[in-house]
Amino acid sequence: MKAEIITIGDEILLGQVVDTNSTWIAQQLSSLQIHVKQITSITDTHNHILSSLKEASERADLIICTGGLGPTKDDVTKNVAAVYFNTALVQNDSVLLHVENIFQKINKNKSMPVSNISQAAVLACCEVLFNDWGTAPGMWIEKDGKIYVFLPGVPFEMKKLITHRVLPRLSQYVMTEKFVYRHLLVIGIGESHLAEKIEKIENAFSDHVKLAFLPKIGQVRLRLSLTGDNLSLLNQEADLLQNELINCIGPAVIATRDVSFEEVIINEFKLNQCTLATAESCTGGNIAKQITEISGASQVFIGSIVAYANKVKEQLLNVDKSTLERYGAVSEETVIEMAKGVKASLGTTYAIATSGIAGPTGGSIDKPVGSVWIAVIGKKQVITKHFQFTDDRLLNIERATISALLLLWNLFLQEKGD
Amino acid sequence: MKAEIITIGDEILLGQVVDTNSTWIAQQLSSLQIHVKQITSITDTHNHILSSLKEASERADLIICTGGLGPTKDDVTKNVAAVYFNTALVQNDSVLLHVENIFQKINKNKSMPVSNISQAAVLACCEVLFNDWGTAPGMWIEKDGKIYVFLPGVPFEMKKLITHRVLPRLSQYVMTEKFVYRHLLVIGIGESHLAEKIEKIENAFSDHVKLAFLPKIGQVRLRLSLTGDNLSLLNQEADLLQNELINCIGPAVIATRDVSFEEVIINEFKLNQCTLATAESCTGGNIAKQITEISGASQVFIGSIVAYANKVKEQLLNVDKSTLERYGAVSEETVIEMAKGVKASLGTTYAIATSGIAGPTGGSIDKPVGSVWIAVIGKKQVITKHFQFTDDRLLNIERATISALLLLWNLFLQEKGD
């Protein structure tokens, strides 16, 4: 089954909102062997919605539209859909009751705005996807062999409706074309060298096998995808090819599932009963945040001291006042003391420290914007490294974060091997 | 000028990568009065790329394609473009020299993989957009009155090429249709009530004026957009309408530019010489990270103690052992002591503390997953609030973060008024 996602609303087109909805929907569909072939973000104008529905129906079997179902005037999706399906909007009584209940719960003494009544209007030809988590109902329509699903754009409601209303319905369809994926997370080899290394294996792939390279700073994800009609044969073949790649690439493969680098670190630290703390200046808590987004992090991650001001570096991390005065906050000497300080204070086996000038202001000739020192301390050693990044604040924070985790990983492997 | 963005590559369609490139490009174009009308993410297959280029050229004047310019086999954009423009790929010597230089700089003793030579192949009909920041050059092609721009998908390189190569060229075009935007950030009024409140103003809008509601947890952004051909008249009208909305909505409007809530907090704290620290358990550093992403945060934000383990709560935040034993880490008593602890330790005017069960595991009957306590302490008061969120870890972290900032804002306003 081929799917297409249409997101409706100017906010994505103006660059005010990042389209994380489509990413999430694509992940869910992929688990049901439904392949998203196109994601289209369009303006919330009548003609654009109408032509996009038509074009999508020529390419896909399943069309999922999000956005434009709210109570305000810029929400026009339902009206356009009524034209597209040549049907009317009718009031659904149980949805109306639900909307009224939600409203009364939140606003005990206020009367419901009239605009909210329109939330209960649904396409006459649809099956209502009841929205227990908000006011705008979803709609499921089947027409000319195609499935259309309309969902609100609010991420939380959309996710609940996909999970509880859409996926159970879709899972009843038998997919003729099957997809099988295998993943490899490779650390410390550049994209083109990796491609060269596995060239012979890749050249021998049949037409139904595809290999994608997804490079990021310091890492490359490889995604092997196989299509066909026999799932068990595809799985066998995928396992063989994945093993061939693992043997060829060697220890730079640090994961054979689609997991993040942070997850690999957490799991390995858990297995080896190691713990971690961070002392963050320029990364401002981002390393801690990345680590603690992984469920189960609490078994490994003890805590962090985000020492933005120098006095916090002195007070909580025990950095010597004279070190700060002599070498400055962004220096090898300071990050070493920060790392030692947080390790001692939180009693961990490993600790990371970062200090730098994230920018775009605050640089000097000696220490330009993007200058970052990182220290990692382990069971026996301290390693440090200086980086000169760019003038982009968010990018510098991101690069410092991944660089720190790569240094941590290297020291961990080294000490594990000792 | 109407623009369309095409992103090429399966990673977005499989939900492995969020499309932040398009968001960023749309922002840049919008500043030049170029309106993105559609963003299309497609598979990296020959026919799909070809038909998308054709369809986009029927809708837009400017087509920006990202992705598929790398050195590996899954990068096919250049070959398809050669077919589309009915031209050949030719080797560009200065690009080749540049690629070789970059390679030698990184890999001193290795020879360059042959695949990298293909990076220097460009469309014969193009103007090369020289990539000083990576190996894949951008390309600019004008054909039949349309502009096509091809860029690598690596965000850093794409951004540099847009900024230094594409925008300067585009800024030379005179845009006949002008766009003017005004923004309002509104806190503490729900979307439908806000719509009701400003209904009369909205109903009186002419056809060239549009109002969009962008709701998020606890906040609604309003975007007023006006189109026409006279920029100065549009600006006058936009200012008038914006003022009308501000007067109607009242003090719930906390910003009249397109800024984030975090930025408003930083600016107001700066103006009022207030400082901030956080003590984070379930948010794991995310509040600190959100705040420190704003340039200039260092004047307000002193630091954070991410107290993931209980012993850190005791040791660094001075939470009483008996409080933890009696009420547990997720309790009103604990967050109050955490907030007091970090405020005292870091000497700030305000402090936030969070403790909760982010999930998906770790819940109990008394304290289910999604149960979060937040405390905010100011000059005179401590306020606390309990939240019961969902079973989604990342969503819980996000909601706890925004809820904490809203509580902080309320206390700040209250104490400012005292």
Boltz contact constraints between the chains, C-beta under 6 A:
constraints:
  - contact:
      token1: [A, 10]
      token2: [B, 212]
      max_distance: 6.0
  - contact:
      token1: [A, 11]
      token2: [B, 214]
      max_distance: 6.0
  - contact:
      token1: [A, 13]
      token2: [B, 26]
      max_distance: 6.0
  - contact:
      token1: [A, 13]
      token2: [B, 36]
      max_distance: 6.0
  - contact:
      token1: [A, 14]
      token2: [B, 26]
      max_distance: 6.0
  - contact:
      token1: [A, 14]
      token2: [B, 30]
      max_distance: 6.0
  - contact:
      token1: [A, 15]
      token2: [B, 23]
      max_distance: 6.0
  - contact:
      token1: [A, 15]
      token2: [B, 26]
      max_distance: 6.0
  - contact:
      token1: [A, 15]
      token2: [B, 27]
      max_distance: 6.0
  - contact:
      token1: [A, 18]
      token2: [B, 20]
      max_distance: 6.0
  - contact:
      token1: [A, 18]
      token2: [B, 23]
      max_distance: 6.0
  - contact:
      token1: [A, 19]
      token2: [B, 19]
      max_distance: 6.0
  - contact:
      token1: [A, 20]
      token2: [B, 18]
      max_distance: 6.0
  - contact:
      token1: [A, 23]
      token2: [B, 15]
      max_distance: 6.0
  - contact:
      token1: [A, 23]
      token2: [B, 18]
      max_distance: 6.0
  - contact:
      token1: [A, 26]
      token2: [B, 13]
      max_distance: 6.0
  - contact:
      token1: [A, 26]
      token2: [B, 14]
      max_distance: 6.0
  - contact:
      token1: [A, 26]
      token2: [B, 15]
      max_distance: 6.0
  - contact:
      token1: [A, 27]
      token2: [B, 15]
      max_distance: 6.0
  - contact:
      token1: [A, 30]
      token2: [B, 14]
      max_distance: 6.0
  - contact:
      token1: [A, 36]
      token2: [B, 13]
      max_distance: 6.0
  - contact:
      token1: [A, 37]
      token2: [B, 43]
      max_distance: 6.0
  - contact:
      token1: [A, 38]
      token2: [B, 42]
      max_distance: 6.0
  - contact:
      token1: [A, 39]
      token2: [B, 41]
      max_distance: 6.0
  - contact:
      token1: [A, 40]
      token2: [B, 40]
      max_distance: 6.0
  - contact:
      token1: [A, 41]
      token2: [B, 39]
      max_distance: 6.0
  - contact:
      token1: [A, 42]
      token2: [B, 38]
      max_distance: 6.0
  - contact:
      token1: [A, 43]
      token2: [B, 37]
      max_distance: 6.0
  - contact:
      token1: [A, 71]
      token2: [B, 192]
      max_distance: 6.0
  - contact:
      token1: [A, 72]
      token2: [B, 195]
      max_distance: 6.0
  - contact:
      token1: [A, 72]
      token2: [B, 213]
      max_distance: 6.0
  - contact:
      token1: [A, 74]
      token2: [B, 212]
      max_distance: 6.0
  - contact:
      token1: [A, 113]
      token2: [B, 192]
      max_distance: 6.0
  - contact:
      token1: [A, 113]
      token2: [B, 196]
      max_distance: 6.0
  - contact:
      token1: [A, 115]
      token2: [B, 192]
      max_distance: 6.0
  - contact:
      token1: [A, 115]
      token2: [B, 195]
      max_distance: 6.0
  - contact:
      token1: [A, 116]
      token2: [B, 192]
      max_distance: 6.0
  - contact:
      token1: [A, 192]
      token2: [B, 71]
      max_distance: 6.0
  - contact:
      token1: [A, 192]
      token2: [B, 113]
      max_distance: 6.0
  - contact:
      token1: [A, 192]
      token2: [B, 115]
      max_distance: 6.0
  - contact:
      token1: [A, 192]
      token2: [B, 116]
      max_distance: 6.0
  - contact:
      token1: [A, 195]
      token2: [B, 72]
      max_distance: 6.0
  - contact:
      token1: [A, 195]
      token2: [B, 115]
      max_distance: 6.0
  - contact:
      token1: [A, 196]
      token2: [B, 113]
      max_distance: 6.0
  - contact:
      token1: [A, 212]
      token2: [B, 10]
      max_distance: 6.0
  - contact:
      token1: [A, 212]
      token2: [B, 74]
      max_distance: 6.0
  - contact:
      token1: [A, 213]
      token2: [B, 72]
      max_distance: 6.0
  - contact:
      token1: [A, 214]
      token2: [B, 11]
      max_distance: 6.0
  - contact:
      token1: [A, 284]
      token2: [B, 288]
      max_distance: 6.0
  - contact:
      token1: [A, 284]
      token2: [B, 289]
      max_distance: 6.0
  - contact:
      token1: [A, 284]
      token2: [B, 292]
      max_distance: 6.0
  - contact:
      token1: [A, 285]
      token2: [B, 285]
      max_distance: 6.0
  - contact:
      token1: [A, 285]
      token2: [B, 288]
      max_distance: 6.0
  - contact:
      token1: [A, 285]
      token2: [B, 289]
      max_distance: 6.0
  - contact:
      token1: [A, 285]
      token2: [B, 304]
      max_distance: 6.0
  - contact:
      token1: [A, 286]
      token2: [B, 289]
      max_distance: 6.0
  - contact:
      token1: [A, 288]
      token2: [B, 284]
      max_distance: 6.0
  - contact:
      token1: [A, 288]
      token2: [B, 285]
      max_distance: 6.0
  - contact:
      token1: [A, 288]
      token2: [B, 306]
      max_distance: 6.0
  - contact:
      token1: [A, 289]
      token2: [B, 284]
      max_distance: 6.0
  - contact:
      token1: [A, 289]
      token2: [B, 285]
      max_distance: 6.0
  - contact:
      token1: [A, 289]
      token2: [B, 286]
      max_distance: 6.0
  - contact:
      token1: [A, 289]
      token2: [B, 289]
      max_distance: 6.0
  - contact:
      token1: [A, 292]
      token2: [B, 284]
      max_distance: 6.0
  - contact:
      token1: [A, 295]
      token2: [B, 360]
      max_distance: 6.0
  - contact:
      token1: [A, 295]
      token2: [B, 393]
      max_distance: 6.0
  - contact:
      token1: [A, 298]
      token2: [B, 308]
      max_distance: 6.0
  - contact:
      token1: [A, 301]
      token2: [B, 308]
      max_distance: 6.0
  - contact:
      token1: [A, 302]
      token2: [B, 308]
      max_distance: 6.0
  - contact:
      token1: [A, 302]
      token2: [B, 309]
      max_distance: 6.0
  - contact:
      token1: [A, 303]
      token2: [B, 306]
      max_distance: 6.0
  - contact:
      token1: [A, 303]
      token2: [B, 307]
      max_distance: 6.0
  - contact:
      token1: [A, 303]
      token2: [B, 308]
      max_distance: 6.0
  - contact:
      token1: [A, 303]
      token2: [B, 309]
      max_distance: 6.0
  - contact:
      token1: [A, 303]
      token2: [B, 312]
      max_distance: 6.0
  - contact:
      token1: [A, 304]
      token2: [B, 285]
      max_distance: 6.0
  - contact:
      token1: [A, 304]
      token2: [B, 306]
      max_distance: 6.0
  - contact:
      token1: [A, 305]
      token2: [B, 305]
      max_distance: 6.0
  - contact:
      token1: [A, 306]
      token2: [B, 288]
      max_distance: 6.0
  - contact:
      token1: [A, 306]
      token2: [B, 303]
      max_distance: 6.0
  - contact:
      token1: [A, 306]
      token2: [B, 304]
      max_distance: 6.0
  - contact:
      token1: [A, 307]
      token2: [B, 303]
      max_distance: 6.0
  - contact:
      token1: [A, 308]
      token2: [B, 298]
      max_distance: 6.0
  - contact:
      token1: [A, 308]
      token2: [B, 301]
      max_distance: 6.0
  - contact:
      token1: [A, 308]
      token2: [B, 302]
      max_distance: 6.0
  - contact:
      token1: [A, 308]
      token2: [B, 303]
      max_distance: 6.0
  - contact:
      token1: [A, 309]
      token2: [B, 302]
      max_distance: 6.0
  - contact:
      token1: [A, 309]
      token2: [B, 303]
      max_distance: 6.0
  - contact:
      token1: [A, 312]
      token2: [B, 303]
      max_distance: 6.0
  - contact:
      token1: [A, 360]
      token2: [B, 295]
      max_distance: 6.0
  - contact:
      token1: [A, 393]
      token2: [B, 295]
      max_distance: 6.0
